[in-house]
Amino acid sequence: MEALKGRDFLGLTDLSAGEIQELLQLAAQLKAGKVKMQCSKVLGLLFYKASTRTRVSFSVAMYQLGGQVIDLNPKMTQVGRGEPVIDTARVLNRYLDILAIRTYEQKELETFAEYAQIPVINALTDWEHPCQVLADLLTIQECFGSVEGITLTYLGDGNNVAHSLMLGCALMGMNIRVATPPDYQPVADLVEQAQKIAAGKTEVTLTDDPLTATKGSQVIYTDVWASMGQEDLAETRIPIFEPYQVNEQLLTNADPEAIVLHCLPAHRGEEITDEVIEGKQSRVWEQAENRMYAQKALLVSLLGAD
């Protein structure tokens, strides 16, 4: 995908629907072993937040492509001692071929991208989690043959994952229903952006009613009720979010062939029950595996193959 070479990936709308579809096709081919690609470059991981799937999937993807990975732990580098972002960005630009950043503010990510000429990838911010949604779309495509026309219901907190899902679904011709408690809806500006993208093609719906949201839906998706950095709020949120728990009773309201997704880590017994995450409709482990293939396709596309 020469069109993506050298570009940043800071959010879902950095890509067109056609470019996302090409990435999904490449990811599927890489997963099936139908294409072999090499990219002997160096990926830096600058993660201010804890990570399992994102860190490991990016690392394994790059190693399998023949490249190398440097873990830029903020506690072990000068960035953790207050070195300005603009200085760090310009230095890393001279050492690395590509940089994935997992941080809090989207603005910090954008500053890195402004001052570094190498591609910068959003590996999660409080605003978006676009790499996760690439894997989600790949998983849905595997299960249904196509993403177009599928209805996805997201239940829980209107967080970064909800934001990227809204944008991704709108771009790819999927209906999305976001069911949250009234005071926990996604950011209004992003809702409006997703609705503009979807206008005349598909639907972006917000509701506080989990039953209405899940009626006939083909994909049921949830995430933790308190994101990283909000752990102190978890106990107070539980009674507010309990009606949005993905359990066997709620699933009876969805399409009989519906699949269940969760971006992990899961708080079993809170946003999802053991029976559901381990049940026959769960595609959570395939979804986690697909992080590696979606990101491998992204790395090759942004860097170019050898």
N, C-alpha and C positions, 0 to 999 in steps of 0.2 A: 504494500500500500504506500506508494511513493507520495501520495497526497498528504499523508500524515507525518512524513519524515521531518524531524526538527521541530515539531510543534509541541506545545504544552497541553496537558490534560488536567485542567483545574476543576472542571465540572462537566456534567452530561451535555450541556448545550455547546461545548467546544467542538462537538461532533455533529454532523448531520445524520439523519436517519439512514441514509445510504452508507455512510462511513461506519456507523454502528453495525449495520447488517454485514458489511464486509469483515469487520472484526469478529463477529460471531461465526461467520463461515470459516475464517482462518483458525479460530480457536477450536472449532469442531474438527477441522482437518488435522490440526496438531494433536488433538486428543486421540483421534482415530489412527494416528501414525501414517496418514496419507501424504503428509509433507514433512520433510526434514529441513530445518532451518538452523543456521549458525549465526551468532552475533557476538563476536569476541570483544565485547566492550565492558566498561566498568559502571556498575550501578551503585549509587550511594543511597543508604537508607537513613534518613534523619527523622527519628521517631521520638516525639515528646510525650507520647502516650503509650501505654502498654499494648502489646499486640501478640497474637499467636498466628492466626490465619494469614493476615496481611504480610507480616514479616517473613514467615516460613514460605508462603506461596510465591512471593516475589523472589526470595533467595533461590529456591529450587528452580523456578522458571529460568532465572538468569544463568544458573549453573548448567542446566540442561541445554541451554542455547550455546554454551561454550564460553560464557562471560564470567566476570568476577563480581563479588558483592563486598562492599565495605559498610559495616554497621557503625554509623556515626552517632553513637550514644551521647546525647547532650550532656550527661554527667561526666563524660570522659573527654569532652572537647570544650573549646573556649566559648562556644555558643551558650553553654550552661553557666558560664561565668559572666554573661552579659555582653559578649561581643555583638555589635550591631548586626542585624540581619543583612544589611546591604554589604557589609564587609565580608561576612561569611559566604554570602551568595557569590560574590566576585572571586573569592579564593577557590571555592569548590568548583566553580565553572572551569578553572584551569587544571583541575585534577581529574574530574569525572566526565563520563559521557552522558549520564542521565541521573536524575535525582528524584527519589520518591520521598515525600514529606507527610508525616502524620502529626498534626498539631491542633491547636485550639481555634484560633481566629483565621478565617478565610483571607483576611487582609494580609496576614503574615505570609501565607502561601503566595499570594499575588505579588508581594514585594520580592520574594525569592525569584519568581518567574521574570520580574521586570529587570533584575540586576544580573541574572545568570542567563547566558546565551544557550546553554544546553537545555534539552527538554526537562520540564518539571511536571511531576505527576502528583495529583491529590490522592494520598493514601488514607485520607480521612481528615476532615475538619469538623467543627461544630455545625457548619453550614451544609456540607454535602459529603457523601461517601460513594463517589461515582464508580470506583473499581468494583465495589460490592455489587452494584446494580448490573454491570456488564456480566458478571457471573450469574446473577439472577436471571437475566434475559436468556443466557445460554442454557440454563437449566430448564426454563419454561419452553424454549424452542425444542429441546431434546424430548420433553414430555408430550408436547402437543403438535410437533412438526412445524409450527410457525407461532410467532408471538402475536401476529395481527389479529385483532378481533377478540382476543382473550380478555376476560375481566379479572382483575386482581383486587383483592381487598386487603388493605393494611389496617391492623388493629393495634392501638396502644398510644404511645407518645408521638406527637408530631415533630420528630427529631430529624437529624441529618439523613438518615436512611429514608424516612418518609419523603423528604425533599427530593432526593435523587430518584426515588421510585416514581414520584409524580412526573418529573421531567422526562425520565426514561420511557415511561409508559406513553406519555403524550407524544413523544417523538416517534415511537414505534407502532402507533396505531392501536394501543391497548386501552381499555377502559380501566380506570383506577378509582376505587372508593376508599377514602381515608376516614376511619371511624376512631374518634378520640373523645375523651371528656371535653366539655365545652371550653375549659381554660387551658387546654393543652394542644390546640390545633397547630398545624404547620404555620410558618411565617407567611403572612398575607401576601407579600410581594412575590414569593415563590409560587404560591397558589395561583396568583393572577398570571404569572409567566407561563405556568403549565397549562392553564386554561386557554391562553391565547394560542399556544402551540397546538392544542387539541381542537380548537374551534372548527366546527363543521366536519370533523373527522372522527372524533372519539370523545369520551366524557371524563372529566376530572370532578369528582363529587366529594364533598365533605359532609359528615354527619356525626351525631353523637349516639346513634342507634346501631349497635353491633349486629342486630338481627336484620335490619334493613340492608346494611352494608354487605353482609355475607350471603344474602338470598341469591342462589343460583351461581355464585362466583366460582370460577375454576381454579383460582390460586388464593390461598389464605396465607397471609404473611404477618409475622409479628416480630417484635424486638423487645429488649429489656425496657422496663418502665422507668428506669433512671439510668441515663447514659454515664459514661466515664466523666468523673468530676462532679457528679450529682449523687454519689453514693449516700451522702448524709440525708438525702431526701427520700430514700427508698422506702423506709418504714411508713412515712406519712402518705406516700403515694399508693400503697397497696390497696386500701379500701376504696380509693377513688377509681382505680383501674380494674378492680376485680370483675366488673361486668364485661370487660374486653378480653378476658382470658380465652385462649384457644384451647378448647376442650372437646370431648367427643360429642357433647350435646350441641355445641355451637356448630360443629361440622355437619350435623344432620340438616342444617339450613342451607349448606352450600351445594354445588353441583355434586352428584354422586361420584364423579370421577375427579373431583378436586384434589389438588396436591397442597401440601403444607410446607412452607418455607420459613426459615429463621436464620438471620445472619450470624448468630452466635457471638459471644457466649450466651447460653440460656440459663435463666433462673427457673429451673423446673419447679412446678407447683405455683409459680406466679403467673407470668405471661403465657405459659404453655404447660400442659400436663405431661407427665411421663408417658401416659398411654398414647398421646398424640405424637410426640416427638419420636417415639419408638414404633409407632403404628405403620400400617401398610400405606397410608397416604402421605407419609413424610418423605420428602426428598431433601432433607436437610444435609445429609452427608454427601450426596451428589453435588449439592449447591456449594458446599465447602470445598470439595475437590475442584470444582470448576473455577474457583478463584485463580488457581495456578494456570489453567489453560487460557482463560480470558486475559490475564495479565501477561502471559507469554506472547500472545498475539499482539497486545498493546506495545510491549517492549520492542518487538520486531518491527512493528509499523512505525513507531516514533524514531527508532534508531536506524532502520534499514538492515537487511541481512548482509552477511559477508559475501 
